[in-house]
Amino acid sequence: MEKLALRIAYDGTAFYGFQRQPGVRTVEGEVIRVLQKLGIIRDSITSEFKGASRTDRGVSAFFNVVSFVPVSEKAHLATPKILNHHLKDVWVVGFSEVPTEFHPRFWAKEKTYRYYLIDRGHDFREMARCAKSFIGTHDFLAFARLEPGRDPVREVRSIEVIPRQGYYIVEVSGKSFLWEMVRRIVNAISYCGLGLLSREDVERMLSGEFEKKIPPAPPENLVLWRIEYDGITFETDEEGLKKARNEIFSRYSYALARAALFGDWLISL
């Protein structure tokens, strides 16, 4: 039996991060629970269960990928329609048969994150200027929580600040990212837009001149938006997406109503 890959989306605020940890609910743990419940895998080790990105606590994903070798007689159950019936706060939005050597993390050519930044009177031009400084290969020690032994040098292939009504989308793409790197980049861009930091300050920090690191922006507004693979396509169907659409709309309508409520408070104060 060939390996299967699932494209999953999830609400990160419902989990204690992606990676399994004892005593807490995680994305990986939820997916494995359902796969084992349905008999699709026996355990994570014999099925070679792997994930593309270990998102932090509170961080959501519109496009993350897991792969595994299913029990052959149960492989037909690994469809979005069946899995979404059993999963909670995670939605399978695509599936693909992949080569046995496929690894969702190491085969990824590029990852794109989006951060939703509320407009607090930011200067858009300064934010855009600051963002350009991060493009290219740099030492991101000042903009990451570095694990022992990790190389702080990374390449940011593109970064864009997209203005929307009342907020900005900061979209960052690259091959790989350090822990909290995107959220710290976003905060630096935000500081530039508020006049608390200059583009020259950012460039000095990227060259290794800094006393304090930039703190990370809150995780709840960050989403893993897209992962690019060569030769891998994910299939789905309308029936498989029905539950995902309904549940995501429920979250959207709740958040929109609460935003309208507090918006009126601000106007009336």
C-alpha positions as a printed NumPy array, in Angstrom:
array([[  0.   ,   0.   ,   0.   ],
       [  1.334,   3.43 ,  -0.937],
       [  1.611,   6.203,   1.579],
       [ -1.261,   8.679,   1.974],
       [ -0.972,  12.416,   2.598],
       [ -3.763,  14.547,   4.03 ],
       [ -4.043,  18.294,   3.666],
       [ -5.529,  19.535,   6.93 ],
       [ -6.831,  22.853,   8.261],
       [ -7.402,  23.591,  11.929],
       [ -8.335,  26.225,  14.475],
       [ -5.152,  26.575,  16.507],
       [ -6.907,  28.191,  19.471],
       [ -8.479,  24.809,  20.249],
       [ -5.107,  23.083,  20.704],
       [ -1.894,  23.214,  22.668],
       [  0.111,  23.311,  19.424],
       [  0.569,  20.72 ,  16.69 ],
       [  3.052,  18.275,  18.224],
       [  1.848,  15.617,  20.661],
       [  2.497,  16.36 ,  24.314],
       [  1.411,  14.39 ,  27.38 ],
       [ -1.747,  15.575,  29.102],
       [ -2.783,  18.254,  26.591],
       [ -4.833,  18.315,  23.381],
       [ -2.822,  18.775,  20.186],
       [ -3.538,  18.693,  16.448],
       [ -1.31 ,  15.686,  15.876],
       [ -2.923,  13.858,  18.767],
       [ -6.44 ,  14.541,  17.425],
       [ -5.609,  13.251,  13.937],
       [ -3.879,  10.122,  15.236],
       [ -6.782,   9.466,  17.623],
       [ -9.278,   9.375,  14.752],
       [ -7.024,   7.348,  12.438],
       [ -6.576,   4.749,  15.174],
       [-10.268,   4.782,  16.085],
       [-11.175,   3.93 ,  12.472],
       [ -8.422,   1.312,  12.218],
       [ -6.663,   3.227,   9.422],
       [ -3.384,   3.066,  11.373],
       [ -2.315,   0.924,  14.33 ],
       [  0.034,   3.493,  15.842],
       [  2.145,   6.48 ,  14.816],
       [  5.41 ,   4.533,  14.607],
       [  4.44 ,   1.559,  12.408],
       [  2.396,   3.873,  10.165],
       [  5.344,   6.294,   9.8  ],
       [  3.089,   9.215,  10.749],
       [  4.76 ,  12.558,   9.923],
       [  3.717,  16.231,   9.805],
       [  4.898,  19.113,   7.64 ],
       [  4.914,  21.904,  10.227],
       [  4.818,  21.837,  14.027],
       [  2.826,  25.018,  14.523],
       [  2.924,  26.623,  17.977],
       [  0.12 ,  26.801,  20.489],
       [ -2.639,  29.088,  19.183],
       [ -1.377,  29.116,  15.577],
       [ -3.891,  27.935,  12.96 ],
       [ -3.384,  26.32 ,   9.57 ],
       [ -5.291,  26.512,   6.321],
       [ -2.74 ,  24.201,   4.71 ],
       [ -0.711,  21.752,   6.761],
       [  0.095,  18.194,   5.697],
       [  0.399,  14.835,   7.458],
       [  1.375,  11.531,   5.886],
       [  1.177,   7.88 ,   6.951],
       [  1.065,   4.319,   5.646],
       [ -2.483,   3.027,   6.233],
       [ -3.56 ,  -0.499,   7.055],
       [ -4.353,  -1.729,   3.53 ],
       [ -7.883,  -3.001,   4.195],
       [ -8.84 ,   0.282,   5.926],
       [ -7.275,   2.735,   3.483],
       [-10.643,   3.426,   1.825],
       [-11.807,   5.089,   5.054],
       [ -9.174,   7.842,   4.827],
       [-11.398,  10.266,   2.913],
       [-12.355,  13.848,   3.88 ],
       [-16.032,  12.882,   4.256],
       [-15.375,  10.065,   6.733],
       [-12.526,  11.679,   8.65 ],
       [-14.294,  15.033,   9.033],
       [-17.268,  13.249,  10.591],
       [-15.017,  12.128,  13.466],
       [-12.514,  14.975,  13.789],
       [-13.099,  18.013,  16.005],
       [-11.532,  21.427,  15.281],
       [ -9.507,  19.826,  12.45 ],
       [-10.73 ,  19.452,   8.862],
       [ -9.323,  17.29 ,   6.095],
       [ -9.545,  19.42 ,   2.953],
       [ -7.585,  17.194,   0.576],
       [ -5.849,  13.834,   0.193],
       [ -3.22 ,  12.34 ,  -2.098],
       [ -1.448,   9.044,  -2.689],
       [  2.258,   9.842,  -2.43 ],
       [  5.533,   7.916,  -2.961],
       [  6.737,   5.783,  -0.042],
       [  9.739,   8.093,   0.423],
       [  7.524,  11.205,   0.733],
       [  8.115,  13.299,   3.84 ],
       [  5.724,  16.268,   4.27 ],
       [  8.358,  18.419,   5.963],
       [ 11.457,  17.705,   3.887],
       [  9.658,  17.636,   0.524],
       [  8.158,  21.086,   1.093],
       [  9.598,  23.6  ,  -1.374],
       [  8.129,  26.699,   0.258],
       [  5.877,  27.659,   3.149],
       [  3.716,  30.766,   3.337],
       [  2.348,  32.264,   6.542],
       [ -0.234,  34.998,   6.914],
       [ -0.54 ,  37.233,   9.952],
       [ -3.666,  39.355,  10.496],
       [ -2.537,  42.615,  12.09 ],
       [ -5.114,  45.084,  13.393],
       [ -4.602,  48.647,  12.125],
       [ -3.741,  50.84 ,  15.1  ],
       [ -2.887,  53.874,  13.037],
       [  0.109,  52.269,  11.348],
       [  2.004,  54.101,   8.619],
       [  1.611,  51.71 ,   5.68 ],
       [  4.586,  53.102,   3.76 ],
       [  6.943,  52.588,   6.688],
       [  5.642,  49.062,   7.187],
       [  6.222,  48.243,   3.516],
       [  9.739,  49.726,   3.624],
       [ 10.591,  47.774,   6.758],
       [  9.254,  44.524,   5.288],
       [ 11.641,  44.743,   2.324],
       [ 14.616,  44.571,   4.685],
       [ 13.752,  40.997,   5.626],
       [ 13.813,  39.668,   2.057],
       [ 16.883,  37.554,   1.317],
       [ 19.227,  35.46 ,   3.441],
       [ 19.942,  36.869,   6.907],
       [ 20.909,  35.945,  10.447],
       [ 17.532,  35.984,  12.243],
       [ 18.909,  35.564,  15.758],
       [ 17.227,  38.815,  16.866],
       [ 13.924,  37.66 ,  15.393],
       [ 13.577,  34.098,  16.694],
       [ 13.5  ,  31.93 ,  19.768],
       [ 16.471,  29.78 ,  18.929],
       [ 16.682,  26.123,  19.917],
       [ 20.182,  24.926,  20.907],
       [ 22.265,  24.015,  17.889],
       [ 19.936,  25.592,  15.312],
       [ 21.454,  27.721,  12.575],
       [ 19.875,  31.226,  12.784],
       [ 20.451,  31.897,   9.077],
       [ 17.282,  31.633,   6.974],
       [ 16.034,  32.905,   3.628],
       [ 12.846,  34.933,   3.329],
       [ 11.843,  34.673,  -0.318],
       [  9.009,  37.182,  -0.252],
       [  7.143,  39.349,   2.214],
       [  4.176,  41.6  ,   1.539],
       [  2.038,  43.926,   3.635],
       [ -1.505,  43.891,   2.254],
       [ -3.876,  46.636,   3.494],
       [ -7.472,  45.655,   4.199],
       [-10.346,  47.518,   5.846],
       [ -9.274,  47.895,   9.476],
       [ -6.355,  45.474,   9.341],
       [ -3.294,  44.343,   7.406],
       [ -2.23 ,  40.931,   6.161],
       [  1.494,  40.331,   6.469],
       [  2.345,  37.431,   4.139],
       [  5.774,  35.803,   4.511],
       [  7.195,  33.   ,   2.334],
       [ 10.36 ,  30.938,   2.662],
       [ 11.81 ,  27.446,   2.65 ],
       [ 11.915,  27.122,   6.443],
       [ 11.43 ,  29.257,   9.537],
       [ 12.801,  29.382,  13.058],
       [ 10.667,  29.168,  16.191],
       [  8.559,  32.379,  16.528],
       [ 10.405,  33.913,  13.557],
       [  7.34 ,  35.02 ,  11.6  ],
       [  5.619,  36.494,  14.654],
       [  8.731,  38.483,  15.586],
       [  9.12 ,  39.765,  12.018],
       [  5.482,  40.892,  12.126],
       [  6.043,  42.754,  15.391],
       [  9.089,  44.501,  13.936],
       [  7.028,  45.613,  10.929],
       [  4.268,  46.775,  13.271],
       [  6.77 ,  48.765,  15.369],
       [  8.063,  50.447,  12.202],
       [  4.506,  51.388,  11.249],
       [  3.956,  52.916,  14.692],
       [  7.229,  54.856,  14.67 ],
       [  8.805,  52.758,  17.432],
       [ 11.444,  51.246,  15.159],
       [ 13.107,  52.311,  11.911],
       [ 14.113,  50.334,   8.859],
       [ 17.724,  51.135,   9.733],
       [ 17.197,  49.629,  13.208],
       [ 15.905,  46.441,  11.595],
       [ 18.854,  46.228,   9.226],
       [ 21.307,  46.666,  12.12 ],
       [ 19.578,  43.858,  14.006],
       [ 19.789,  41.612,  10.934],
       [ 23.527,  42.309,  10.844],
       [ 23.878,  41.177,  14.48 ],
       [ 23.807,  44.539,  16.264],
       [ 21.162,  44.381,  18.986],
       [ 20.76 ,  44.368,  22.766],
       [ 17.223,  43.003,  22.97 ],
       [ 15.304,  40.705,  20.668],
       [ 12.006,  41.708,  19.119],
       [  9.192,  39.986,  21.068],
       [  6.727,  37.799,  19.159],
       [  3.286,  39.004,  18.125],
       [  0.382,  36.969,  19.612],
       [ -0.019,  33.532,  17.984],
       [ -3.801,  33.588,  17.508],
       [ -3.626,  35.831,  14.407],
       [ -1.104,  33.638,  12.574],
       [ -2.044,  30.985,  10.017],
       [  0.04 ,  28.587,   7.961],
       [ -1.498,  29.538,   4.65 ],
       [  0.161,  27.373,   2.014],
       [  2.85 ,  24.712,   1.429],
       [  4.28 ,  24.121,  -2.03 ],
       [  5.291,  20.647,  -3.265],
       [  6.592,  19.475,  -6.601],
       [  4.341,  16.902,  -8.221],
       [  1.929,  16.483,  -5.301],
       [ -1.734,  17.45 ,  -5.747],
       [ -4.489,  17.113,  -3.175],
       [ -7.965,  15.959,  -4.174],
       [-11.252,  16.524,  -2.374],
       [-14.98 ,  16.751,  -3.058],
       [-17.934,  18.927,  -2.08 ],
       [-19.358,  16.316,   0.29 ],
       [-16.048,  16.087,   2.108],
       [-15.881,  19.858,   2.554],
       [-19.465,  20.361,   3.698],
       [-18.785,  19.903,   7.431],
       [-15.642,  22.028,   7.239],
       [-17.494,  24.91 ,   5.573],
       [-20.361,  24.784,   8.075],
       [-18.087,  24.763,  11.12 ],
       [-15.758,  27.448,   9.781],
       [-18.751,  29.672,   8.953],
       [-20.021,  29.194,  12.516],
       [-16.686,  30.444,  13.874],
       [-16.641,  33.308,  11.373],
       [-20.154,  34.503,  12.231],
       [-19.452,  34.332,  15.98 ],
       [-16.238,  36.35 ,  15.62 ],
       [-17.874,  38.882,  13.296],
       [-20.771,  39.475,  15.67 ],
       [-18.422,  39.95 ,  18.629],
       [-16.256,  42.351,  16.586],
       [-19.371,  44.381,  15.671],
       [-20.432,  44.472,  19.325],
       [-17.096,  45.795,  20.586],
       [-16.817,  48.114,  17.586],
       [-20.011,  49.848,  18.688],
       [-18.627,  50.105,  22.224],
       [-15.533,  51.898,  20.926],
       [-17.601,  54.287,  18.815],
       [-19.91 ,  55.071,  21.749],
       [-17.279,  55.64 ,  24.421]])
